[in-house]
Amino acid sequence: MYDIFYIGDNDTLKERLPFAKQIDTVTSIQPNTKMYWLVDTNTKITDWEIFDFKPDTHTEKYQHVWKWNSENYGGVSLLPKRENKETVWHNKVVCKKYFDMLFEEAPGNYFEHNPNSTHVWCIDSEYILGEDIDWAPGNFEPNFIHSFHLRGQLEHKYPKQEGGVKLYPRDWKQADTKYHKFLDTKADYPVLFTKSPTAYAQRNTYNHDYVWVVDVQYKTNLNTFDWVPNTFEAEMLHVFKMPYQLQEKYPEAMGGISLVPKQFKDAEIKIHKACPIEDEAYDVFYVDEDEFTAETYSEYAERSKTEWFWIVDRDHTFNGKLLFVPSVHEREYIHVFKIPGHLEERYPLDCNYCIKMKSEKYEILLS
């Protein structure tokens, strides 16, 4: 393996590869191998196998640079000991940018104490979010202060375009502000699936401020557990009901999904009409009108990575998501839907049916 050098602090790299050497500037590099790895400041490795890479004899004299996201190169480079400006660009993401988070209004003296850092997050301490923010400006974007909101949080405090999450560049005192909408990050609360969703003491399995307690029969999209209570309802126990699942089990307003605080025994229960948790997401495949056949279903069953999958006429034009999960007693059916006002000449309104799979045949049942 080639020598590895990294700029600034990188605790994960140091722990994973203890022989890697920390440097303050590239002028400090003194490699003992004919090529060496350089990891930039504010860079977190996501593909550790990258360090096993060896160029062929034709390209070992060139610089090799990989991507830190789908659009930007940099973060990790393999460089020849004898400097050469010619570069091989590898279209593969092997790392990501990360920046420290301060729960302060502005950076203050942060950059004086962290001379290698390029940016820092400054976050309103009332926000609730995870330990990492996976966002960074592009390589060629000017030095803006980037301002964001967090979806569903502190809307009363930040009602206008300026949000309470900001990414500051090193020269922030001379920088203009660029206003964004919502930052793609969420609070990291554990999700506990259980047969007894009202036995709230189960949440004590975790020591987090909140724990999601969810009926195990729900089929949910785990990426949508990002709701947090507002400041005025932080001590309440929040209950939700999914609109399309387990209706027979939860016929009343109270559903089988709860966000349970630590002090749940004396907490007031709030039953929400809307549910922020979405149904499990299934693969979607678009086909021509004449391809709704058993052969097509079999083909896409092999290709699909989810338990169920959608087959959609490619001429349908609609916005929104395909949100539906079959109930327990309908899981042996192929479910067919029509969208009113769409392709009615092709799929007449009086032709409303579902299809039941039986051995290798399809039995059509009028509904």
C-alpha positions as CSV (number, residue, x, y, z in Angstrom):
1,M,0.0,0.0,0.0
2,Y,1.2,3.5,-0.8
3,D,1.8,6.1,1.9
4,I,-1.2,8.0,3.0
5,F,-1.3,11.7,4.1
6,Y,-4.3,13.7,5.3
7,I,-4.7,17.4,5.9
8,G,-6.2,18.6,9.2
9,D,-8.1,16.4,11.7
10,N,-9.6,13.1,10.5
11,D,-10.2,10.8,13.5
12,T,-12.0,8.1,11.5
13,L,-9.0,7.8,9.1
14,K,-6.5,7.8,11.9
15,E,-8.4,5.0,13.7
16,R,-8.9,2.9,10.6
17,L,-5.4,3.4,9.2
18,P,-3.1,4.4,12.1
19,F,0.0,4.6,9.8
20,A,-1.5,7.5,7.9
21,K,0.3,10.8,8.5
22,Q,-1.4,14.0,9.4
23,I,0.0,17.2,7.8
24,D,-0.9,20.9,7.8
25,T,0.2,21.7,4.2
26,V,1.2,19.7,1.2
27,T,4.7,21.1,1.5
28,S,5.2,18.8,4.5
29,I,4.7,15.6,2.4
30,Q,7.8,13.3,2.3
31,P,6.6,10.0,0.8
32,N,8.7,6.8,0.9
33,T,6.7,5.1,-1.9
34,K,6.7,6.0,-5.6
35,M,3.1,7.2,-5.3
36,Y,1.1,8.5,-2.3
37,W,-2.4,9.1,-1.2
38,L,-3.6,12.6,-0.2
39,V,-6.9,13.1,1.6
40,D,-8.1,16.7,1.7
41,T,-9.3,18.6,4.7
42,N,-13.0,18.1,5.7
43,T,-13.2,14.7,3.8
44,K,-14.7,11.5,5.1
45,I,-13.8,8.2,3.4
46,T,-16.9,6.2,2.3
47,D,-15.2,3.5,0.2
48,W,-12.1,2.2,2.1
49,E,-11.2,-0.2,-0.7
50,I,-10.0,2.8,-2.7
51,F,-6.6,2.5,-0.9
52,D,-6.1,-0.9,-2.5
53,F,-6.1,0.7,-6.0
54,K,-2.9,0.5,-8.0
55,P,-2.6,2.1,-11.5
56,D,-1.2,0.2,-14.4
57,T,2.3,1.0,-15.7
58,H,1.0,3.4,-18.3
59,T,-0.8,5.7,-15.8
60,E,1.3,5.4,-12.6
61,K,3.1,8.6,-13.6
62,Y,-0.1,10.6,-13.6
63,Q,-2.3,12.1,-10.8
64,H,-5.5,10.1,-10.1
65,V,-8.5,11.9,-8.6
66,W,-11.8,10.5,-7.5
67,K,-15.2,12.1,-6.7
68,W,-16.7,13.3,-3.4
69,N,-20.2,13.3,-4.8
70,S,-21.8,12.6,-8.2
71,E,-20.9,16.0,-9.6
72,N,-17.6,17.0,-8.0
73,Y,-14.1,15.6,-8.1
74,G,-11.6,15.9,-5.2
75,G,-11.3,14.8,-1.6
76,V,-9.0,11.8,-2.4
77,S,-6.1,11.8,-4.8
78,L,-3.3,9.3,-5.7
79,L,-0.2,11.3,-6.7
80,P,3.2,10.4,-8.1
81,K,6.2,11.2,-6.1
82,R,7.6,13.1,-9.1
83,E,5.1,15.9,-9.7
84,N,3.0,15.5,-12.9
85,K,0.1,17.8,-13.7
86,E,-1.6,15.3,-16.1
87,T,-4.6,13.7,-14.4
88,V,-6.8,10.6,-14.6
89,W,-10.3,11.4,-13.5
90,H,-12.1,8.5,-11.9
91,N,-15.9,8.6,-12.1
92,K,-16.4,7.0,-8.8
93,V,-17.6,8.5,-5.4
94,V,-15.2,7.3,-2.7
95,C,-15.7,10.0,0.0
96,K,-17.8,12.9,1.1
97,K,-17.4,16.4,2.5
98,Y,-18.2,17.0,6.1
99,F,-17.9,20.1,8.3
100,D,-18.0,20.6,12.1
101,M,-21.3,21.8,13.7
102,L,-21.5,24.7,16.1
103,F,-24.7,25.5,18.0
104,E,-24.0,29.2,17.7
105,E,-25.2,32.1,15.7
106,A,-21.9,32.7,14.0
107,P,-18.4,31.1,13.7
108,G,-16.7,33.5,16.1
109,N,-13.1,32.4,16.5
110,Y,-13.6,28.9,15.0
111,F,-11.4,29.4,11.9
112,E,-8.6,30.8,14.0
113,H,-8.5,27.6,16.0
114,N,-9.1,25.4,13.0
115,P,-6.7,26.7,10.3
116,N,-7.4,23.8,7.9
117,S,-11.2,23.9,7.9
118,T,-12.9,25.5,4.9
119,H,-16.4,25.7,6.3
120,V,-18.4,25.3,9.5
121,W,-22.1,24.8,10.3
122,C,-23.8,27.2,12.7
123,I,-27.1,25.9,13.9
124,D,-29.9,27.2,16.1
125,S,-29.7,25.0,19.3
126,E,-33.5,24.5,19.2
127,Y,-33.3,22.4,16.1
128,I,-33.2,18.6,16.4
129,L,-31.1,16.8,13.8
130,G,-28.6,13.9,13.5
131,E,-24.9,13.9,14.1
132,D,-23.9,14.5,10.5
133,I,-25.1,16.8,7.7
134,D,-24.4,15.4,4.2
135,W,-24.3,18.6,2.2
136,A,-21.5,20.7,0.8
137,P,-21.3,23.4,-1.9
138,G,-19.9,22.5,-5.3
139,N,-16.2,22.9,-6.1
140,F,-16.8,26.0,-8.3
141,E,-19.5,27.7,-6.3
142,P,-18.5,31.1,-4.9
143,N,-18.0,31.5,-1.1
144,F,-21.6,32.1,0.1
145,I,-23.1,31.7,3.5
146,H,-25.7,29.0,2.8
147,S,-28.9,29.4,4.8
148,F,-31.4,26.5,5.2
149,H,-34.6,25.5,7.0
150,L,-35.3,22.1,8.5
151,R,-38.6,20.7,7.4
152,G,-41.3,20.9,10.1
153,Q,-39.1,22.6,12.7
154,L,-39.1,26.2,14.1
155,E,-41.4,27.5,11.4
156,H,-42.7,30.1,13.9
157,K,-39.2,31.3,14.5
158,Y,-38.0,31.4,10.8
159,P,-41.2,32.2,8.8
160,K,-39.3,33.9,6.0
161,Q,-36.5,32.9,3.6
162,E,-33.7,32.9,6.2
163,G,-33.4,29.7,8.1
164,G,-31.6,28.8,11.3
165,V,-29.1,26.4,9.8
166,K,-26.1,28.1,8.0
167,L,-22.9,26.9,6.4
168,Y,-20.2,29.6,6.8
169,P,-17.1,29.7,4.6
170,R,-13.7,30.8,6.0
171,D,-14.0,34.4,4.7
172,W,-17.6,34.6,6.0
173,K,-17.4,38.3,7.0
174,Q,-17.2,39.3,3.3
175,A,-19.6,36.6,2.0
176,D,-23.1,37.1,0.7
177,T,-25.9,34.8,1.8
178,K,-27.5,32.3,-0.5
179,Y,-31.0,31.2,0.7
180,H,-32.1,27.6,0.2
181,K,-35.3,25.9,1.2
182,F,-35.0,22.7,3.2
183,L,-31.8,20.8,4.2
184,D,-32.0,17.1,3.5
185,T,-31.3,15.9,7.0
186,K,-33.4,14.6,9.8
187,A,-33.5,13.8,13.5
188,D,-32.1,10.4,14.3
189,Y,-34.6,8.8,16.6
190,P,-34.6,5.0,17.0
191,V,-37.6,3.1,15.4
192,L,-38.9,0.2,17.5
193,F,-41.3,-2.3,15.7
194,T,-43.4,-4.2,18.2
195,K,-46.5,-6.4,18.5
196,S,-47.6,-4.2,21.4
197,P,-47.4,-0.6,20.2
198,T,-49.2,0.9,23.2
199,A,-46.7,-0.7,25.7
200,Y,-44.7,2.6,25.8
201,A,-42.2,1.4,28.4
202,Q,-40.5,-0.5,25.6
203,R,-39.0,2.9,24.5
204,N,-36.7,2.6,27.5
205,T,-34.6,0.2,25.4
206,Y,-33.0,3.4,24.1
207,N,-31.8,6.4,26.0
208,H,-32.8,8.9,23.3
209,D,-35.1,11.9,23.9
210,Y,-37.7,10.3,21.7
211,V,-38.3,6.8,20.3
212,W,-40.7,5.7,17.6
213,V,-42.9,2.8,18.7
214,V,-44.5,1.2,15.7
215,D,-46.9,-1.7,15.1
216,V,-44.9,-4.4,13.5
217,Q,-47.6,-5.0,10.9
218,Y,-47.2,-1.6,9.3
219,K,-45.1,-1.5,6.1
220,T,-43.3,1.8,6.3
221,N,-40.7,3.8,4.5
222,L,-37.9,4.1,7.1
223,N,-36.6,7.2,5.4
224,T,-39.7,9.2,6.3
225,F,-39.3,8.9,10.1
226,D,-38.1,12.5,10.2
227,W,-40.9,14.3,12.0
228,V,-40.2,16.2,15.2
229,P,-42.6,18.0,17.6
230,N,-42.5,21.7,17.8
231,T,-41.2,23.5,20.9
232,F,-44.6,23.9,22.4
233,E,-45.5,20.2,22.2
234,A,-42.1,18.7,23.0
235,E,-43.3,16.9,26.2
236,M,-46.3,15.3,24.6
237,L,-46.7,11.7,23.4
238,H,-47.6,11.9,19.7
239,V,-49.8,9.3,18.0
240,F,-50.3,8.8,14.3
241,K,-52.4,6.6,12.0
242,M,-51.4,5.5,8.5
243,P,-54.3,6.3,6.2
244,Y,-54.0,3.2,3.9
245,Q,-53.0,0.4,6.3
246,L,-54.5,-1.6,9.1
247,Q,-57.8,0.2,9.0
248,E,-59.6,-2.8,10.5
249,K,-57.2,-2.9,13.4
250,Y,-57.3,0.9,14.0
251,P,-60.8,2.0,13.1
252,E,-60.7,5.0,15.4
253,A,-58.5,8.1,15.2
254,M,-55.7,6.6,17.3
255,G,-53.2,4.6,15.2
256,G,-50.3,2.3,15.8
257,I,-47.4,4.7,15.4
258,S,-46.2,6.8,18.4
259,L,-43.3,9.1,19.1
260,V,-42.7,8.5,22.8
261,P,-40.7,11.0,25.0
262,K,-38.6,9.9,28.0
263,Q,-41.2,11.2,30.5
264,F,-44.1,9.4,28.8
265,K,-45.9,8.2,32.0
266,D,-47.4,11.6,32.7
267,A,-47.3,13.0,29.1
268,E,-50.4,14.4,27.4
269,I,-51.3,12.3,24.3
270,K,-51.8,14.2,21.1
271,I,-53.5,12.3,18.3
272,H,-52.6,13.7,14.9
273,K,-55.0,13.7,11.9
274,A,-52.2,13.7,9.3
275,C,-49.4,11.1,9.3
276,P,-45.8,12.1,8.3
277,I,-44.7,8.5,7.9
278,E,-45.2,7.1,4.3
279,D,-46.0,3.6,3.1
280,E,-43.2,1.3,2.1
281,A,-41.8,2.4,-1.3
282,Y,-41.8,-0.2,-4.1
283,D,-39.9,-0.3,-7.4
284,V,-41.7,1.2,-10.3
285,F,-41.4,0.0,-13.9
286,Y,-42.9,1.7,-17.0
287,V,-44.1,-0.4,-19.9
288,D,-46.1,-0.1,-23.2
289,E,-49.9,-0.7,-23.3
290,D,-49.5,-4.2,-24.8
291,E,-47.0,-5.3,-22.2
292,F,-49.4,-6.0,-19.3
293,T,-48.9,-9.7,-19.6
294,A,-47.8,-12.6,-17.3
295,E,-44.4,-12.6,-19.1
296,T,-43.9,-9.0,-18.2
297,Y,-44.8,-9.5,-14.6
298,S,-42.4,-12.5,-14.4
299,E,-39.6,-10.5,-16.0
300,Y,-39.9,-7.5,-13.6
301,A,-40.4,-9.8,-10.6
302,E,-36.9,-11.0,-11.3
303,R,-35.5,-7.5,-11.6
304,S,-37.4,-5.9,-8.7
305,K,-35.5,-5.5,-5.4
306,T,-38.6,-4.9,-3.3
307,E,-41.3,-7.3,-2.1
308,W,-43.9,-5.7,-4.4
309,F,-43.4,-3.6,-7.6
310,W,-45.5,-1.3,-9.7
311,I,-46.1,-1.7,-13.5
312,V,-47.3,1.6,-15.0
313,D,-48.4,2.5,-18.5
314,R,-45.6,4.8,-19.7
315,D,-48.2,7.2,-21.2
316,H,-49.5,8.1,-17.8
317,T,-48.5,11.6,-16.7
318,F,-49.1,12.4,-13.1
319,N,-47.4,14.0,-10.2
320,G,-47.1,12.5,-6.7
321,K,-46.1,9.1,-5.3
322,L,-47.6,5.7,-5.6
323,L,-48.6,5.1,-2.0
324,F,-50.4,1.8,-1.5
325,V,-49.6,-1.3,0.6
326,P,-51.9,-4.4,0.2
327,S,-53.7,-5.5,3.4
328,V,-52.9,-8.9,4.9
329,H,-55.9,-10.6,3.3
330,E,-55.2,-9.2,-0.2
331,R,-51.6,-10.1,-0.5
332,E,-52.2,-12.9,-3.0
333,Y,-53.7,-10.4,-5.5
334,I,-52.2,-8.3,-8.3
335,H,-53.8,-4.9,-7.7
336,V,-55.0,-2.8,-10.6
337,F,-55.7,0.9,-10.4
338,K,-57.1,3.7,-12.7
339,I,-56.5,7.4,-12.4
340,P,-59.7,9.3,-13.2
341,G,-59.2,11.6,-16.2
342,H,-56.1,9.7,-17.5
343,L,-56.1,7.5,-20.5
344,E,-59.9,6.8,-20.2
345,E,-60.1,5.9,-23.9
346,R,-57.6,3.1,-23.2
347,Y,-58.9,2.0,-19.8
348,P,-62.7,2.7,-19.7
349,L,-64.2,3.6,-16.4
350,D,-66.6,0.6,-16.4
351,C,-63.7,-1.8,-16.7
352,N,-62.7,-1.9,-13.0
353,Y,-61.2,-5.2,-11.9
354,C,-58.4,-6.8,-9.9
355,I,-56.5,-9.9,-10.9
356,K,-55.8,-12.9,-8.7
357,M,-52.8,-15.1,-9.4
358,K,-53.5,-18.8,-9.3
359,S,-50.8,-21.2,-10.2
360,E,-49.6,-20.0,-13.7
361,K,-53.0,-18.6,-14.7
362,Y,-54.7,-15.3,-13.9
363,E,-58.2,-15.3,-12.7
364,I,-60.0,-12.0,-13.3
365,L,-62.4,-11.0,-10.5
366,L,-64.9,-8.2,-11.0
367,S,-65.0,-5.7,-8.1
